Amino acid sequence: MASDGCMKVTKYFLFLFNLLFFILGAVILGCGIWILVDKTSFIAVLQSASSSLNIGAWVLIAVGALTMVMGFLGCLGAVNENRCLLGLYFSFLLIILIAQVVAGVLIYFQREALKKEMTSIIDNLIVNYNYTDGKNTSAETTWDYIQKNLKCCGWLSNKNWTSNHEVANNTGIYPCSCIKDEQQMNGFCNDNNRTIYDIGCAEGVESWLTNNLGIILGVCVGVAVIELLGLILSMCLCRNIQSEDYTKVPKY
């Protein structure tokens, strides 16, 4: 009786866990879609200049969809006490957990390369920034928004803008978003001896990441703990089902 009660508790816990896992998959899927369609944040700047982020977005969509399928399989296996589904669920969940650990390690050791790629993307955007040709892109609009709101100019400093043709060939010209107290956000403006933001936006982005590092790490650790819990619960339920099946075998 105690064993039956323990099995029921394990089954319902696993069901609730997989319901949360299904929701997590939907969130991951939503993040991937958001990266693809977003046109008003720093993500849009990186996305327009590099295919890497688009690939990452599709990976998130695939992972999110797979996670939702895994959550569904886990719920189905737990409710029906199906060892085959639970075994399949355990295997896929283990693969996902290992893949996440490997991805985290690769990102950590490739962080300098990622910084260089990001710098290259922004440098290219600054060089080609040109609102006078009437062909402004969403990336340029977003970059102006970032400079205005973070009160920064360029990537490392406002000197980055000297590589832009318009700024280099016109004295006192800067992007309007670089000029303090300028109402216009897009295009180029004459500074008229007004203050130009001298802090690069890289510092602002790094500051945001530093301020939110605890939240980011907390989410990552929380996801890993949830996945480990799913592995343990599915393994326990599988063993209980096996034991129950064995006790039902007639003995002569």
C-alpha positions in Angstrom: 0.0 0.0 0.0 2.8 2.4 0.9 4.5 1.5 -2.4 1.3 2.3 -4.3 0.9 5.6 -2.5 4.6 6.5 -3.3 4.0 5.6 -7.0 0.9 7.8 -7.2 2.8 10.7 -5.7 5.7 10.2 -8.1 3.3 9.9 -11.1 1.4 13.1 -10.2 4.7 15.0 -9.5 6.0 13.9 -12.9 2.8 15.0 -14.6 3.0 18.5 -13.0 6.7 18.7 -13.8 6.1 18.0 -17.5 3.2 20.4 -17.6 5.8 23.1 -16.5 8.3 21.7 -19.0 5.7 22.0 -21.7 5.2 25.7 -20.7 9.0 26.2 -20.7 9.1 24.9 -24.2 6.5 27.3 -25.3 8.5 30.2 -23.7 11.7 29.1 -25.5 9.8 28.8 -28.8 8.4 32.3 -28.2 11.9 33.7 -27.6 13.1 32.2 -30.9 10.2 33.7 -32.8 10.7 37.1 -31.0 14.3 37.2 -32.1 13.2 36.7 -35.7 10.4 39.3 -35.8 11.8 41.9 -33.4 12.8 45.2 -35.1 13.1 47.6 -32.1 15.9 46.3 -29.9 19.6 45.6 -29.9 18.8 42.1 -31.2 17.6 43.7 -34.4 20.9 45.4 -35.0 22.9 42.1 -34.6 20.3 40.2 -36.6 20.5 42.4 -39.7 24.3 42.3 -39.8 25.0 38.6 -39.0 23.3 35.3 -39.9 24.6 33.8 -36.7 21.7 35.2 -34.7 19.1 34.0 -37.2 20.6 30.5 -36.9 20.5 30.8 -33.1 16.8 31.9 -33.3 15.9 28.8 -35.4 17.8 26.6 -32.9 15.7 28.1 -30.1 12.5 27.4 -32.1 13.6 23.8 -32.6 14.6 23.4 -29.0 11.3 24.9 -27.8 9.2 22.7 -30.1 11.2 19.6 -29.0 10.8 20.6 -25.3 7.0 20.9 -25.8 6.9 17.5 -27.4 9.0 16.1 -24.5 6.6 17.6 -22.0 3.7 16.1 -23.8 5.4 12.6 -23.9 6.3 12.9 -20.2 2.7 13.7 -19.3 1.4 10.9 -21.4 3.9 8.4 -20.0 3.2 9.4 -16.4 -0.6 9.2 -16.7 -0.6 5.9 -18.6 2.4 4.5 -16.6 3.9 3.6 -19.9 7.6 2.5 -19.5 8.3 2.9 -23.2 7.2 6.5 -23.3 9.0 7.2 -20.0 12.2 5.6 -21.3 12.0 7.7 -24.5 11.3 10.8 -22.4 14.3 10.1 -20.1 16.7 9.6 -23.0 15.7 12.8 -24.9 15.7 14.8 -21.7 19.3 13.6 -20.9 20.4 14.5 -24.4 18.9 18.0 -24.0 20.6 18.5 -20.7 24.0 17.4 -22.1 23.5 19.7 -25.1 22.8 22.7 -22.9 25.9 22.1 -20.8 28.1 21.7 -23.9 26.5 24.9 -25.4 27.2 26.8 -22.1 30.9 25.7 -22.1 31.4 26.6 -25.7 29.9 30.1 -25.2 32.1 30.6 -22.1 35.3 29.7 -24.0 34.3 31.5 -27.1 33.2 34.7 -25.4 36.2 36.7 -26.8 35.4 35.6 -30.3 31.7 36.5 -29.8 32.8 40.0 -28.5 34.9 40.5 -31.6 32.1 39.4 -33.9 29.7 41.8 -32.2 32.3 44.7 -32.5 32.7 43.9 -36.2 28.9 43.9 -36.7 28.5 47.3 -35.0 31.5 48.8 -36.8 30.0 47.7 -40.1 26.7 49.3 -39.2 28.4 52.6 -38.3 30.4 52.7 -41.5 27.3 52.2 -43.7 24.9 54.3 -41.6 23.4 56.9 -44.0 20.0 58.4 -43.5 20.4 60.8 -46.4 19.9 58.2 -49.1 16.4 57.4 -47.9 17.2 53.7 -47.5 17.4 53.6 -43.7 17.1 50.1 -42.3 15.4 48.9 -39.1 18.9 48.2 -37.7 19.9 51.9 -38.1 16.7 53.0 -36.5 17.2 50.6 -33.6 20.9 51.7 -33.2 19.7 55.3 -32.9 17.2 54.2 -30.3 20.0 52.5 -28.3 22.3 55.4 -28.4 19.6 57.8 -27.3 18.3 55.7 -24.5 21.7 54.5 -23.2 23.2 58.0 -23.7 26.1 56.6 -25.6 27.7 57.2 -29.0 29.5 54.6 -31.1 30.5 51.2 -29.9 33.7 51.8 -27.9 33.5 55.6 -28.0 32.2 58.4 -30.3 35.5 58.2 -32.2 34.0 55.2 -34.0 31.8 57.6 -36.0 34.9 59.1 -37.7 34.9 56.0 -40.0 31.5 57.0 -41.3 31.7 58.9 -44.7 29.1 61.7 -43.7 30.8 62.4 -40.3 34.3 62.3 -41.7 33.5 64.7 -44.6 31.3 67.2 -42.7 32.6 69.2 -39.8 30.4 69.2 -36.7 28.1 66.5 -38.0 27.1 63.6 -35.8 24.1 61.2 -35.6 21.3 63.1 -33.9 21.1 60.3 -31.3 24.6 61.1 -30.2 23.9 64.7 -29.3 22.6 65.5 -25.8 19.4 67.5 -25.7 18.7 66.9 -29.4 15.0 66.1 -30.0 15.4 64.5 -33.4 16.5 60.8 -33.0 17.4 59.7 -36.5 19.8 60.9 -39.2 22.6 63.4 -38.9 22.5 66.8 -37.0 25.0 69.6 -36.6 26.2 69.5 -33.0 26.3 73.4 -32.7 28.9 73.0 -29.9 26.4 70.8 -27.9 27.6 67.9 -25.8 28.3 64.7 -27.7 28.0 61.5 -25.6 31.6 60.2 -25.3 30.8 56.8 -23.7 30.6 53.9 -26.1 27.5 51.7 -26.1 29.6 48.6 -25.4 29.9 49.9 -21.8 26.2 50.3 -21.5 25.5 46.8 -22.9 28.1 45.2 -20.6 26.6 47.1 -17.6 23.1 45.8 -18.4 24.5 42.2 -18.6 26.4 42.7 -15.3 23.3 44.1 -13.6 21.2 41.2 -14.8 23.8 38.5 -14.5 22.2 37.1 -11.3 18.8 36.7 -13.1 20.4 35.1 -16.1 22.3 32.6 -14.0 19.3 32.0 -11.8 17.2 31.1 -14.8 19.9 28.8 -16.3 20.4 27.0 -12.9 16.6 26.8 -12.4 16.1 25.1 -15.8 18.9 22.6 -15.1 17.4 21.7 -11.7 14.0 21.2 -13.3 15.5 18.9 -15.9 17.4 16.9 -13.3 14.2 16.6 -11.3 12.5 15.3 -14.4 15.2 12.7 -15.0 15.0 11.5 -11.4 11.2 11.3 -11.3 10.9 9.5 -14.6 13.6 6.9 -13.5 11.8 6.3 -10.2 8.4 5.9 -11.9 10.0 3.5 -14.4 11.5 1.4 -11.6 8.2 1.4 -9.7 6.3 0.2 -12.8 8.8 -2.5 -13.3 8.6 -3.7 -9.7 4.8 -3.7 -9.9 4.8 -5.7 -13.1 7.1 -8.2 -11.5 4.9 -8.7 -8.4 1.9 -9.4 -10.7 3.7 -12.4 -12.3 2.1 -15.6 -11.0 4.3 -17.7 -8.8 4.1 -21.5 -8.8 
